[in-house]
Amino acid sequence: MLLALAPVAAQAAPLKAVVFDLELVDAGTGPQSVEAARVKKASDDLRKLLIASGQITIVDPTPQAAEIAKNLPLRNCHDCDLDIAKALGADIEVTTAMQKISTVILGFSGSIRDVKTGKVLRAGAVDIRGDTDDMWAHGIKFLIKDRLLDPPLPQDEAALKAMVEKP
């Protein structure tokens, strides 16, 4: 009976994240139409996995679509991605890339950064063998679940601030 009267702790809202599309770094090793479809699916899978984790909420990047398009590839824009994420009201940003080393070897990499400071909170990479739809999906899943979200992200702005300020 006493448990029913105990105050319920307010649960903090998950961090707001802008998740940019996967960027392809290709050495010209495959047909572009196949790659474009895989990049789109991998980007969609990336967002679905992040949402399913319950650790973040996704911020819609549409209001900054023109700015994103103007600055592609974001990996070369000297932190313009942080400005875009700030404009969208995000706490963190997620960027990913896939480098096609050969027709058989693919390298997925990603990072999660604090938008206010630019500090990298998580970074990881995964190499896979096989250039198939299934292997792309496996690479994205492994990158998210076993590299970027393990251990779990801070669950509110105060915990994020503490993580960022840690030396």
C-alpha positions as MATLAB code, in Angstrom:
seq = 'MLLALAPVAAQAAPLKAVVFDLELVDAGTGPQSVEAARVKKASDDLRKLLIASGQITIVDPTPQAAEIAKNLPLRNCHDCDLDIAKALGADIEVTTAMQKISTVILGFSGSIRDVKTGKVLRAGAVDIRGDTDDMWAHGIKFLIKDRLLDPPLPQDEAALKAMVEKP';
ca = [
       0.000    0.000    0.000;
       2.859    2.369    0.744;
       4.303    1.785   -2.693;
       1.217    3.276   -4.291;
       1.852    6.520   -2.395;
       5.538    6.782   -3.308;
       6.312    9.553   -5.767;
       7.023    8.402   -9.288;
      10.305    9.722  -10.638;
       9.872   11.746  -13.794;
      11.440    9.981  -16.715;
      13.677   12.218  -18.800;
      12.917   12.614  -22.477;
      15.386   10.823  -24.750;
      18.015   12.904  -26.458;
      17.010   14.516  -29.748;
      19.209   13.360  -32.627;
      19.544   14.385  -36.221;
      20.561   11.315  -38.196;
      22.151   12.201  -41.509;
      21.951    9.808  -44.441;
      24.747    7.298  -44.878;
      27.432    8.675  -47.162;
      29.066    6.446  -49.736;
      32.803    6.673  -50.283;
      33.134    4.615  -53.447;
      36.199    3.698  -55.403;
      34.034    3.206  -58.510;
      33.553   -0.493  -57.860;
      29.880   -0.918  -58.646;
      26.834    0.312  -60.543;
      25.607    3.598  -59.091;
      21.886    2.689  -59.289;
      22.428   -0.362  -57.079;
      24.523    1.677  -54.654;
      21.949    4.497  -54.457;
      19.208    2.023  -53.515;
      21.448    0.410  -50.881;
      22.435    3.785  -49.405;
      18.744    4.734  -49.074;
      17.840    1.403  -47.454;
      20.869    1.543  -45.138;
      19.919    5.090  -44.078;
      16.349    3.955  -43.375;
      17.614    0.911  -41.442;
      19.957    3.149  -39.462;
      17.067    5.352  -38.303;
      14.837    2.356  -37.504;
      17.544    0.758  -35.343;
      18.184    4.002  -33.480;
      14.470    4.545  -32.831;
      14.022    0.909  -31.731;
      16.822    1.345  -29.188;
      14.639    3.798  -27.260;
      17.746    5.880  -26.541;
      16.959    8.790  -28.857;
      14.194   10.538  -30.711;
      14.822   11.472  -34.317;
      14.675   15.102  -35.391;
      13.235   15.645  -38.875;
      16.001   17.118  -41.074;
      13.557   18.397  -43.734;
      13.686   22.064  -42.607;
      17.430   22.031  -43.370;
      17.257   19.913  -46.548;
      18.594   22.689  -48.785;
      21.525   23.340  -46.446;
      22.297   19.621  -46.240;
      22.198   19.244  -50.038;
      24.417   22.311  -50.490;
      27.105   20.872  -48.192;
      27.283   17.237  -49.325;
      29.311   15.250  -48.605;
      28.998   16.330  -44.982;
      32.228   14.564  -44.045;
      34.079   17.301  -45.979;
      32.146   20.382  -44.856;
      34.257   21.315  -41.798;
      31.554   20.946  -39.122;
      28.685   22.456  -41.116;
      26.772   19.368  -39.968;
      26.942   20.689  -36.399;
      25.461   24.020  -37.522;
      22.661   22.145  -39.292;
      22.020   19.986  -36.217;
      21.921   23.098  -33.992;
      19.422   24.755  -36.330;
      17.231   21.656  -36.042;
      17.323   21.748  -32.223;
      19.148   18.424  -31.861;
      21.195   17.410  -28.808;
      23.342   14.962  -30.764;
      24.083   14.117  -34.381;
      24.712   10.762  -35.999;
      26.843   10.520  -39.128;
      27.765    7.363  -40.991;
      29.735    6.434  -44.065;
      30.439    3.301  -46.034;
      33.706    2.948  -47.882;
      33.736    0.422  -50.648;
      37.298   -0.831  -50.521;
      36.723   -3.437  -53.235;
      33.839   -5.381  -54.708;
      34.075   -7.683  -51.696;
      35.312   -5.570  -48.763;
      33.129   -2.816  -47.297;
      33.861   -0.602  -44.308;
      31.060    1.071  -42.347;
      31.936    3.851  -39.906;
      29.907    6.176  -37.768;
      30.017    8.705  -34.998;
      27.723   10.363  -32.513;
      28.670   13.908  -31.524;
      27.383   16.392  -29.008;
      25.908   19.250  -31.019;
      26.820   22.019  -28.555;
      30.493   21.136  -28.205;
      31.250   18.986  -31.244;
      32.792   16.386  -28.939;
      32.680   12.843  -30.278;
      30.650   10.763  -27.835;
      30.953    7.506  -29.745;
      32.724    6.354  -32.860;
      33.056    2.962  -34.411;
      33.794    1.010  -37.532;
      32.830   -2.352  -38.955;
      34.339   -4.194  -41.925;
      32.250   -6.745  -43.753;
      32.918   -9.158  -46.581;
      30.310   -9.329  -49.322;
      28.547   -6.681  -51.360;
      24.944   -7.834  -50.990;
      21.810   -6.244  -49.557;
      21.975   -8.643  -46.597;
      25.594   -7.767  -45.826;
      24.856   -4.033  -45.951;
      21.976   -4.567  -43.477;
      24.245   -6.673  -41.255;
      26.973   -4.004  -41.334;
      24.575   -1.216  -40.304;
      23.026   -3.341  -37.547;
      26.418   -4.273  -36.110;
      27.674   -0.668  -36.304;
      24.665    0.663  -34.389;
      24.069   -2.089  -31.828;
      27.651   -3.111  -31.069;
      29.645    0.046  -31.686;
      27.626    3.267  -31.357;
      25.000    2.270  -28.768;
      27.041   -0.036  -26.553;
      27.203    1.071  -23.779;
      23.909    2.986  -23.891;
      23.918    6.727  -24.496;
      23.163    9.188  -21.694;
      19.416    9.440  -21.282;
      18.959   13.161  -20.728;
      20.671   16.502  -21.250;
      22.184   16.546  -17.732;
      23.814   13.136  -18.238;
      24.973   14.212  -21.705;
      26.525   17.376  -20.242;
      28.350   15.302  -17.610;
      29.664   12.968  -20.324;
      30.840   15.859  -22.490;
      32.583   17.608  -19.595;
      34.412   14.437  -18.557;
      38.112   14.806  -19.442;
];
